[in-house]
């Protein structure tokens, strides 16, 4: 049956009805965007989008991203109407309520049909760039038979204003991501009022200047929408379709104004809207003939999926493709053998260099690893020898030159991880983690395996001075739930931390790495970093002190221990590369490493803020001791800075002796 405009109109009105009813029932939400974009979304799902509600994770489905996540009732309505198992009508009735998967903003871990968690504006579009990158890379690797799909985005004015949008569209244009299609809800309204209050830019010109094709349509004319989406679908460039819409379309007294953006319409306006739309069904009820039209779209998708599955069965690469899409690591112990050989050495290298060494082992063995850097490749040491650049001329390349786009890089990494088939990692200086912090947070919230290589991790970077010397960044990153923050002490711990990062598919990782060389402290073959913390050096004399340190300060702790032991004061050195993994251990192990004995003085040593370390030291003798840096650094060589700010045995031992004498 051909879905003509007269059949599409009531389908779109079903979205409007569900959206205004759900927001009204919750007394909270954003009805304006879903009502305004209902016509465009209906044409997209009915005429262009490749999907199968019975198989939400079908690898070759088109990706649909609602970047304007505040309008979440648009995607909840679409998923329910097209026949996805979730959300149910009961979920929609309980929109924004405890226990409903229909959260205020779409969350990928609650509903299989949600490709990514959106709400922080601009990031959905930027993650879609990563999805389009993943599609092109996997297509270049496995061919059209297994990978051949588009990424469609619905974005609002806020998404296009956010700074990350500039980073994302510049990257997409440079990479020629023609499978990326953005539908702009051009309603000229933001929360504060008309967009003329806050912007005057020529958005179409900006996109064209960034290497995009730009099309436009009347967002309430089904024929015109289909024409514009068809032109975008046929374009070899990333495409923006400016859909001129009326926010809150169908609400006769409120449409077109900013008041309809983020507030329920009210009973009277909903009644008036039902009259304008000719919608007579009761709240949360969809007439059978309209629902049948929506559900017919699923049958079309089923046929496409079954044809793909037949091609996959005949494809010799099917096994490898399935392994990558499942997120399973390759079998074999080649990496373990290489890392074990390093235990026999005595390497003094920066942990950023140790990370490069690990990558040169891992990247050939794990072909789904796709790396990159925000214009700091030579400083982050993120490019393995086997990796060629990812470019429009070679999408099979596995190294991305992101340019100075830290936020855009992090969001694209999230998109690649969410797409599946790729394990993304990317680098910048630790101090610039603040530029991409919200994307790192979304990595954790979305439960994806994105690996952040943040180098130049302390005052130890030296002469670049306090603007580049992170002080609070490591501890602040530890505050993010479901994020493993690793600060390895040497070559061996760095290899172990990479190993752990790869083995946590539902948890992103940060590797905080040094610029300065560090001695090799480990010769043990057991992967001790997997426990988060362990006793690196044990007291010889009667134990009175436990020194807890991370990264470059573990060497300092070892030096302090040697001085104390020479004075008959027994001291353990505990290396704590990952607080999060240590807290995941059972209490018996935790007490083995940090005995619950108040007579022992616990001392933390880390070249950063001391806030947070009291969780380990406050329970110990005399309240413990925290050696850190609660101020900004300075411009000088690293060794001078460590001496100036007290990260030496000569400075620390007297403070410990004073504590012990109290």
C-alpha positions in Angstrom: 0.0 0.0 0.0 1.4 3.4 -1.0 1.5 5.8 1.9 0.2 9.0 0.3 0.0 12.3 2.1 -3.6 11.8 3.2 -2.4 8.6 5.0 0.8 10.1 6.3 -1.1 13.0 8.0 -3.0 10.9 10.6 0.2 8.9 11.2 2.0 12.2 12.0 -0.9 13.2 14.2 -0.5 10.0 16.2 3.0 11.3 17.2 1.4 14.7 18.2 -1.3 13.1 20.2 1.0 10.8 22.1 3.5 13.6 22.7 1.0 16.1 24.1 -0.8 13.4 26.2 2.4 12.0 27.7 3.8 15.4 28.6 0.5 16.5 30.1 0.3 13.3 32.2 3.8 13.9 33.5 3.2 17.6 34.0 6.7 17.9 32.6 8.4 17.7 29.3 8.8 19.2 25.8 5.8 18.8 23.5 6.8 21.5 21.0 9.6 19.7 19.1 7.9 16.4 18.6 4.7 18.1 17.4 6.7 20.3 15.1 8.8 17.5 13.6 6.1 14.9 13.4 5.6 15.3 9.7 9.3 15.1 8.9 9.8 12.1 11.1 6.9 10.3 9.6 8.3 10.7 6.1 11.7 9.6 7.2 10.4 6.4 8.8 7.9 5.6 6.1 10.0 6.3 3.0 13.8 6.3 3.9 14.9 4.7 7.1 16.1 1.1 7.0 15.1 -0.6 10.3 13.4 -3.7 11.7 11.6 -3.3 15.0 11.9 -7.1 15.5 15.7 -6.8 15.4 16.8 -3.5 17.1 20.5 -4.4 17.0 20.6 -5.6 13.3 24.1 -4.4 12.4 23.2 -3.0 9.0 20.2 -0.9 10.1 20.2 2.8 9.5 21.1 4.7 12.7 18.5 7.3 13.8 19.8 9.8 16.4 17.5 12.3 18.1 20.1 14.9 18.9 17.5 17.3 20.2 16.9 14.8 23.1 14.6 17.1 25.0 12.0 16.2 22.4 12.2 12.6 23.6 8.5 11.9 23.0 9.2 12.0 19.3 11.4 8.9 19.4 9.3 7.1 22.1 6.3 7.6 19.8 8.1 6.4 16.7 9.4 3.3 18.4 6.1 2.3 19.9 4.1 3.1 16.7 6.4 1.1 14.4 6.2 -2.0 16.6 9.4 -2.1 18.8 8.9 -4.2 21.9 9.8 -1.2 24.0 8.5 1.3 24.9 5.0 -0.1 25.7 2.0 2.2 25.9 2.2 1.8 29.7 5.8 3.1 29.6 4.6 6.1 27.6 1.7 6.7 30.0 4.4 6.9 32.7 6.7 9.2 30.8 9.3 10.7 33.1 8.1 8.6 36.0 10.0 6.2 38.2 10.3 2.8 36.6 9.4 3.9 33.1 12.0 3.4 30.4 10.7 6.6 28.9 13.1 8.9 30.7 13.1 12.6 30.3 15.9 12.3 27.7 16.5 9.2 25.6 18.9 6.7 27.2 20.5 4.0 25.1 20.8 1.5 27.9 17.0 1.5 28.7 15.5 1.0 25.2 17.3 -1.1 22.5 15.9 1.2 19.7 17.7 4.3 21.2 21.1 4.5 19.5 22.6 7.0 22.0 21.8 9.0 25.1 21.0 12.5 24.1 20.0 15.7 25.9 23.2 17.7 26.2 22.7 19.6 22.9 25.0 19.0 20.0 26.4 15.8 21.3 23.9 13.6 19.5 24.9 15.1 16.1 28.6 14.8 17.1 28.1 11.1 18.1 26.4 10.6 14.7 29.6 11.7 13.1 31.3 8.9 14.9 28.6 6.4 13.8 29.1 7.5 10.2 32.8 7.1 10.5 32.3 3.6 11.9 30.0 2.7 8.9 32.6 3.9 6.4 35.4 2.1 8.1 33.6 -1.2 8.4 32.3 -0.8 4.8 35.9 -0.4 3.6 36.8 -3.5 5.6 33.9 -5.8 5.0 32.2 -4.5 1.8 28.7 -3.4 0.8 27.2 -6.8 1.4 27.6 -6.5 5.1 27.9 -2.8 5.8 25.8 -0.3 3.8 23.7 2.1 5.8 23.0 5.7 6.6 23.0 7.7 9.8 20.1 10.1 10.2 19.9 12.9 12.8 17.1 15.2 14.0 18.8 18.3 15.4 17.4 21.6 16.7 18.6 25.1 16.8 20.4 24.4 20.1 22.3 21.5 18.6 23.5 23.8 15.8 24.5 26.6 18.2 26.6 24.6 20.6 30.3 24.8 20.0 30.7 21.1 19.5 28.5 21.4 16.3 31.3 23.4 14.7 33.8 20.8 15.6 31.6 17.9 14.4 30.5 19.3 11.1 34.1 20.4 10.3 35.3 16.9 10.9 32.5 15.3 8.9 33.0 17.6 6.0 36.8 17.0 5.9 36.2 13.2 6.0 33.5 13.4 3.3 31.0 11.4 5.4 28.3 11.2 2.7 26.2 8.7 4.7 25.5 11.3 7.4 22.1 13.1 7.0 21.0 15.8 9.4 17.4 17.0 9.6 17.4 20.5 11.1 14.2 21.4 13.0 14.3 25.0 11.7 11.6 26.4 13.9 13.5 29.6 14.9 12.6 29.1 18.6 14.7 28.5 21.7 13.7 28.5 25.3 14.3 32.3 25.7 12.3 33.2 22.6 12.9 33.8 18.9 16.4 32.7 17.7 17.0 36.3 16.5 17.6 37.1 20.2 20.8 35.1 20.2 22.0 34.3 16.7 22.3 35.9 13.3 24.6 33.4 11.4 23.9 32.0 8.0 23.8 28.3 9.1 23.4 27.0 5.5 26.5 28.9 4.4 28.4 27.6 7.4 27.6 24.0 6.5 28.4 24.5 2.8 31.7 26.1 3.8 32.4 23.0 5.8 32.0 20.7 2.8 28.3 19.8 3.3 25.4 19.8 0.9 22.4 21.8 2.1 18.8 21.2 1.2 15.6 22.7 2.5 11.9 22.0 2.6 8.6 23.0 4.1 8.5 20.7 7.2 4.7 20.3 7.0 4.4 19.5 3.3 4.8 15.7 2.9 5.7 15.9 -0.8 8.3 18.6 -0.3 9.8 16.7 2.7 10.1 13.6 0.6 11.8 15.5 -2.2 14.4 17.1 0.2 15.1 13.8 2.0 15.5 12.1 -1.3 18.1 14.7 -2.4 20.0 14.3 0.8 19.9 10.5 0.5 21.4 10.7 -3.0 24.1 13.2 -2.0 27.7 12.0 -1.8 28.4 14.6 0.8 27.2 14.9 4.4 23.9 16.7 4.1 21.9 19.2 6.1 18.1 19.4 5.4 16.7 22.7 6.8 13.1 21.7 7.6 11.1 24.9 8.2 8.7 23.9 10.9 6.3 25.4 13.4 7.0 24.4 17.0 4.0 22.8 18.6 2.3 22.4 15.3 -1.4 21.6 15.8 -1.8 23.5 19.1 -3.8 26.5 17.8 -3.1 29.0 20.5 0.4 28.1 21.4 2.1 26.8 18.2 5.0 29.0 17.0 5.9 30.4 20.4 8.6 29.6 22.9 6.1 28.8 25.6 5.3 25.5 23.9 9.0 24.4 24.0 9.2 23.0 27.5 5.8 23.0 29.2 2.7 20.9 29.1 0.0 22.4 26.8 -2.8 22.2 29.4 -6.1 20.4 29.1 -7.8 23.2 27.3 -5.1 23.6 24.6 -5.0 19.8 24.1 -8.7 19.7 23.6 -8.4 22.5 21.0 -5.5 20.7 19.3 -7.5 17.6 19.0 -10.2 19.6 17.3 -7.7 21.2 14.9 -6.1 17.8 14.1 -9.3 15.9 13.8 -8.1 13.5 16.5 -11.0 11.9 18.3 -9.3 9.0 20.0 -9.0 8.9 23.8 -5.6 9.8 25.4 -3.0 7.1 24.8 -5.2 5.3 22.2 -4.2 4.9 18.5 -7.0 4.1 16.0 -6.4 0.6 14.5 -6.1 1.8 10.9 -3.4 4.4 11.8 -1.5 1.9 13.9 -1.7 -0.6 11.0 0.0 1.8 8.7 2.8 2.4 11.1 3.2 -1.3 11.8 3.4 -2.0 8.0 6.8 -0.2 8.0 8.3 -3.0 10.1 7.4 -5.6 7.5 9.4 -3.7 4.9 12.4 -3.6 7.3 12.1 -7.3 8.0 12.5 -8.1 4.3 15.6 -6.0 4.1 17.1 -7.6 7.2 16.4 -11.1 5.9 18.1 -10.3 2.6 21.1 -9.0 4.6 21.2 -12.2 6.7 21.3 -14.3 3.6 24.2 -12.3 2.2 26.0 -12.7 5.6 25.7 -16.5 5.5 27.5 -16.5 2.2 30.2 -14.1 3.2 33.6 -15.5 4.1 34.2 -12.6 6.5 30.9 -13.2 8.4 32.7 -14.7 11.5 35.1 -11.9 11.9 32.4 -9.3 11.3 30.2 -10.9 14.0 33.0 -11.0 16.5 33.7 -7.3 16.1 30.1 -6.3 16.3 29.6 -8.4 19.4 32.5 -6.5 21.1 34.5 -9.7 21.7 38.3 -9.5 21.7 40.3 -11.8 19.4 41.6 -15.0 20.9 45.3 -15.6 21.5 48.0 -14.8 24.0 50.5 -13.0 21.7 50.1 -9.7 23.6 50.6 -11.4 27.0 53.8 -13.0 25.7 55.1 -9.6 24.5 54.2 -7.9 27.8 55.8 -10.7 29.8 59.1 -10.1 27.9 59.2 -6.6 29.2 59.4 -7.9 32.8 62.9 -9.0 32.0 64.0 -5.5 31.1 64.9 -2.4 33.0 63.3 0.3 30.8 63.1 3.9 31.9 60.5 5.5 29.7 57.7 7.9 30.0 54.4 6.2 30.4 53.1 7.9 27.2 56.0 6.1 25.4 55.1 2.9 27.3 51.6 3.3 26.0 52.9 3.6 22.4 54.9 0.4 23.0 51.8 -1.3 24.1 49.8 0.0 21.1 52.4 -1.4 18.8 51.7 -4.8 20.3 47.9 -4.5 20.6 46.9 -2.7 17.4 48.0 -5.5 15.0 46.3 -8.1 17.2 43.0 -6.2 17.7 42.1 -4.8 14.3 39.0 -3.1 15.5 41.1 -0.6 17.5 40.8 2.8 15.8 43.0 5.5 17.3 43.5 9.2 16.9 44.6 12.4 18.6 43.4 16.0 18.8 46.4 17.3 16.9 48.9 15.9 19.4 49.9 12.6 17.8 53.6 13.2 18.4 53.1 14.1 22.0 50.3 11.6 22.9 52.2 8.8 21.2 48.8 7.4 20.0 49.7 6.1 16.5 50.8 2.5 16.2 53.2 1.6 13.4 50.6 -0.5 11.7 47.9 2.2 11.5 47.3 4.2 8.3 45.3 7.4 8.3 41.5 7.3 8.1 40.8 9.6 5.1 38.2 9.9 2.3 40.7 8.1 0.1 41.1 5.2 2.6 38.3 4.6 5.0 40.1 1.4 6.0 42.7 3.5 7.8 42.7 3.1 11.5 44.1 6.4 12.7 42.1 9.6 12.8 43.6 13.1 12.6 40.9 14.9 14.6 42.5 18.3 14.5 42.1 20.7 17.4 38.7 19.3 18.3 38.9 17.6 21.7 35.2 17.7 22.4 34.3 16.6 18.9 36.8 13.8 19.1 35.4 12.4 22.3 31.8 12.5 21.0 32.9 10.8 17.8 34.6 8.1 19.8 31.3 7.6 21.7 29.5 7.3 18.3 32.0 4.7 17.0 31.7 2.6 20.1 27.9 2.8 20.1 27.8 1.8 16.4 29.7 -1.3 17.2 32.6 -3.1 15.5 35.2 -0.5 16.6 37.1 0.1 19.8 38.0 3.8 19.7 40.8 5.5 21.5 41.9 9.1 21.3 44.5 11.4 22.9 45.0 14.9 24.1 46.8 16.5 27.1 45.2 15.7 30.4 44.6 19.4 31.0 42.4 19.5 27.9 40.2 16.8 29.2 38.1 19.7 30.5 37.3 20.6 26.9 35.7 17.1 26.3 34.6 16.3 29.8 30.9 16.2 29.1 31.5 13.6 26.3 33.7 11.6 28.7 30.7 11.7 31.2 28.4 10.4 28.4 30.9 7.6 27.7 30.4 6.5 31.3 26.6 7.0 31.3 26.2 5.1 28.0 28.4 2.3 29.1 30.7 2.2 26.1 34.3 1.1 25.6 35.9 4.4 24.8 39.6 4.8 25.8 41.0 8.2 26.5 44.8 8.6 26.4 45.4 11.8 28.4 49.2 12.6 28.5 51.3 15.2 30.3 49.5 14.2 33.5 51.1 16.5 36.2 53.6 19.3 36.9 56.0 16.7 35.6 55.4 18.0 32.1 57.6 20.9 33.1 58.3 24.1 31.2 54.8 24.7 29.6 53.8 25.9 33.0 50.5 26.1 35.0 48.2 26.6 31.9 49.2 23.1 30.8 49.9 21.4 34.2 46.8 19.5 35.4 46.3 19.7 39.2 42.6 18.9 39.7 41.9 16.9 36.6 42.8 13.3 37.7 40.8 13.5 40.9 37.9 15.2 39.2 37.7 12.5 36.5 37.6 9.9 39.3 34.3 11.5 40.4 32.5 10.3 37.3 30.6 7.1 37.9 31.5 4.1 35.7 34.8 5.5 34.5 38.0 3.7 35.2 40.8 6.3 35.7 44.3 4.7 35.3 47.5 6.4 36.4 50.3 3.8 35.8 53.7 4.0 37.4 55.9 2.4 34.8 56.0 0.4 31.6 54.5 -2.7 33.1 51.6 -1.0 34.8 50.9 0.9 31.5 50.6 -2.4 29.6 48.4 -3.8 32.3 46.1 -0.7 32.2 45.7 -1.0 28.4 44.9 -4.7 29.0 42.2 -3.8 31.5 40.8 -1.0 29.3 40.2 -3.4 26.5 38.5 -5.9 28.7 35.8 -3.6 30.1 33.3 -3.3 27.3 30.7 -1.5 29.4 33.1 0.9 31.1 35.2 3.7 29.4 38.8 4.3 30.6 41.2 7.1 31.0 44.9 6.5 30.9 46.7 9.4 32.6 50.3 9.3 31.3 53.6 11.1 31.9 55.8 13.2 29.7 58.9 12.5 31.8 60.7 9.2 32.0 60.0 6.8 34.9 62.0 3.8 36.0 60.7 0.3 35.7 59.5 -0.7 39.2 57.9 -4.0 38.5 59.4 -7.4 37.7 56.4 -9.5 38.8 54.4 -11.4 36.1 51.0 -11.3 37.8 48.7 -8.6 36.4 48.6 -6.7 39.7 47.0 -3.6 38.2 43.8 -5.5 37.7 43.2 -5.3 41.5 43.4 -1.5 41.3 46.0 -1.3 44.0 48.6 -3.6 45.4 51.6 -3.7 47.7 54.7 -3.0 45.5 57.3 -2.9 48.3 56.8 -4.5 51.7 58.2 -3.2 54.9 61.3 -5.0 56.2 61.3 -3.3 59.6 58.2 -3.3 61.8 55.6 -1.6 59.6 54.6 1.9 60.9 53.8 3.6 57.5 51.9 2.8 54.4 52.8 5.0 51.4 50.0 5.1 48.8 50.9 6.6 45.4 50.0 6.7 41.8 51.9 7.4 38.5 55.2 9.2 38.7 54.9 9.5 42.4 55.3 5.8 43.0 59.0 6.2 42.4 59.0 9.0 45.0 57.2 6.7 47.5 59.8 4.1 46.9 62.6 6.6 47.7 60.8 7.7 50.8 60.4 4.1 51.9 64.2 3.5 51.5 65.0 6.4 53.7 62.5 5.4 56.4 63.7 1.8 56.4 67.3 3.0 56.8 66.1 4.6 60.0 64.3 1.4 61.2 60.8 2.6 60.3 59.0 -0.1 58.3 57.1 1.2 55.3 54.9 -0.4 52.6 54.6 1.1 49.2 51.1 0.7 47.7 50.8 1.5 44.0 47.2 2.5 43.2 46.9 2.8 39.4 43.1 2.6 39.5 40.9 3.6 42.5 37.8 2.3 40.9 39.1 -1.2 40.4 40.4 -1.2 44.0 37.0 -0.4 45.3 35.6 -3.3 43.3 37.7 -5.8 45.2 36.3 -7.6 48.2 37.0 -6.2 51.7 39.4 -9.0 52.5 41.8 -7.9 49.8 41.3 -4.2 50.5 42.2 -4.8 54.2 45.2 -6.9 53.1 46.6 -3.9 51.1 45.4 -1.3 53.6 45.1 -2.9 57.0 42.4 -1.5 59.2 45.0 -0.6 61.9 44.8 3.0 63.2 48.4 2.6 64.6 49.8 2.7 61.1 50.3 6.1 59.4 48.9 6.2 55.9 50.4 8.7 53.6 49.1 9.6 50.1 51.5 11.0 47.5 50.1 12.4 44.2 51.1 15.5 42.3 47.6 16.9 42.3 44.8 18.0 44.6 44.7 16.3 47.9 40.9 16.4 48.1 39.6 12.8 47.9 42.7 11.1 49.4 41.3 11.4 52.9 39.1 8.4 52.2 42.3 6.4 52.5 44.3 8.3 55.1 41.8 9.8 57.6 41.2 6.5 59.4 44.9 6.1 60.1 47.3 7.3 62.8 46.9 11.0 63.6 44.5 11.5 60.7 47.1 10.5 58.1 49.1 12.6 55.8 48.3 13.8 52.2 51.1 15.0 50.1 49.8 16.8 47.0 49.4 20.1 45.2 46.5 22.3 46.2 47.6 25.2 44.0 48.7 25.8 40.4 52.1 24.8 39.2 54.9 26.9 37.6 57.1 27.0 34.6 60.3 25.1 35.1 61.9 21.8 34.4 60.1 18.8 35.9 62.8 17.9 38.5 62.9 21.4 39.8 59.2 21.5 40.1 59.1 18.3 42.0 61.7 19.7 44.4 59.9 23.1 44.7 56.6 21.5 45.6 57.9 18.9 47.9 57.7 15.7 45.9 61.0 14.3 47.1 62.2 12.0 49.9 64.0 14.9 51.4 60.8 16.9 51.8 58.4 14.1 52.7 60.4 12.1 55.2 60.5 15.0 57.8 56.7 15.4 57.5 56.2 11.7 58.2 58.6 11.7 61.2 56.7 14.7 62.6 53.4 12.8 62.3 54.9 9.7 63.9 56.2 11.7 66.8 52.9 13.2 67.7 
